[in-house]
Amino acid sequence: MSDSQNNSVAFVATEVIPESPPPARETGVVKWLRENLFSSVTNGVLTVVALYLIFQVLAAILPWIFNGIWTTNSLAECREILQGKTGACFSVLTERWHQLIYGFKYPQEEYWRPNLAFLLMLVAIAPVLFFDLPRKLLIFTALYPFVAFWLIWGGTILAPLVALVGFVVAGVFFQVFGRSSFALGFFGGIVLALLVWALGGYLIPEGASENAMLLAVPSRDLGGFMLNLMLGVTCVSLSIPLGIALALGRQSDMPLIKGICVVFIEFIRGVPLITLLFVASVMLAYFFPPESTVDLFLRVVIMITMFSAAYIAEVIRGGLAALPKGQYEAADSLGLDYPQAMRLIILPQALKISIPGIVNVAVGLFKDTTLVSVISMFDLVGMIRGPILASTEWNGVYWELFGFAALLFFVVCYGISQYSQWLERKLHKGH
């Protein structure tokens, strides 16, 4: 074979040619900046303007924060130490932190009780929020409200026991009659629970709280951020099942139940919450027997729960309307009755669709708990506007106090928002 023939044979590489590194503008930080901040001339200009505004804001805020004073006993001492320099007077937070968190009347030696109730709350809500946990933990979740009531308010343990009996009776009634009509079982159970509680109130002996294991603390002594958390958690927990019942009742074939639900929802949604709070403070007591004394906290919980339940009912009704008719027909074809169809097929899908709306109502409700300050309940904002700013030592401190309040509410609301996004991903809402 000649040399020309040997040279005509194609060469086959035995190794892969090493990959060349990508261009600098197509990798790392440069790529992210080019795609997200400087993808076009307009976006580039907006990015530069936004960075300039952020710089101006931080240049004004950071010195005020870093020069803050934490160890004085009054605003005058803060100003004397600062001597005209820019700086915050964070001493009001260190000196009045217990009032901001617990109010100014809750006994300091009893702070362990709301602290323990808060830790137990985290344990109780875990199996509800993260459904991969063992279902047996739901037993503690069901008992937690009564334990927390006794820890925070103290007094005789008979009161939470009577409340527990009322819920058990309502649950049994719902199990018996809810099979034929969800609305009948739900609302009938509520009526029975109210009767049990009223009877229990007459049977509890007078002076039982004086000899109790825990010191009795009246609701008027509750305050601070603790009061906001209690109202938010209680009202959200009660308004979701009530909203589900109202949404189903509005779609009921029974004219009486449907009419009651429609009137309730439309009336509550048409009235401002602050008006309902004034009703709870002044007028709601007239709807109870003359000799009964209904706690102000309970009256406020009733009104806020009714308010949020009306909005949640409409959110869930939107989720029910979004389901195709074939889902209802599939439940009928399987031979399921109404409660089974709702529990196994309809409500899981409707609630999954309604997650963003329910979270939006929950976040708004938690922030609206600050409105109780207008009826002389010293929540976090009420403590700031009332006892703290009214004192001669801290009269004039605003940004530090309201910034602290905004931070607490932001942490809670942001946590709720992030959990809802995780839950949507967990449930694959888009599929």
Secondary structure, 3 states (H helix, E strand, C coil): CCHHHHHCCCCCCCCCCCCCCCCHHHCHHHHHHHHHCCCCHHHHHHHHHHHHHHHHHHHHHHHHHHCCECCCCCHHHHHHHHCCCCCCECHHHHHHHHHHHHCCCCCHHHCHHHHHHHHHHHHHHHHHHCCCCCHHHHHHHHHHHHHHHHHHHCECCHHHHHHHHHHHHHHHHHHHHCCCCHHHHHHHHHHHHHHHHHHHHHHCCCCCCCCCCECCCCHHHCCHHHHHHHHHHHHHHHHHHHHHHHHHHHCCCCHHHHHHHHHHHHHHHCCCHHHHHHHHHHHHHHHCCCCCCCCHHHHHHHHHHHHHHHHHHHHHHHHHHHCCHHHHHHHHHCCCCHHHHHHHHHHHHHHHHCHHHHHHHHHHHHHHHHHHHHHCCCEHHHHHHHHHHHCCCCCCCCHHHHHHHHHHHHHHHHHHHHHHHHHHHHHCCCC
